[in-house]
């Protein structure tokens, strides 16, 4: 199960890498903006073990449910941060 979870975590990270590669075609500003998840996602998911997932979750929930909670938390923080930065800084230039 740990292998599947790590593989899915890697696929999620690779999705952010592909989004960054595609964003560079729209310009430097978009490419640099999509570099944010590449740094933020690994940090947030590693922090999720201590912040978002409690000991009770690890005891009462299955390993899959704990993984889904961690990945939801990581993607939510990344997408929320990107939306806030877009609204505050990048949308103003248009």
FENJO-V513198 format. One record per helix or strand of 3 or more residues. SS is the DSSP state (~ for helix, > for strand). FROM is the first residue (numbers start at 0). LEN is the number of residues. Records with the same first field share a line. If there is no record, write none. Layout:
BEGIN
SS: FROM-LEN  FROM-LEN
END
This chain:
BEGIN
~: 1-25  27-6  35-16  54-6  62-31
END
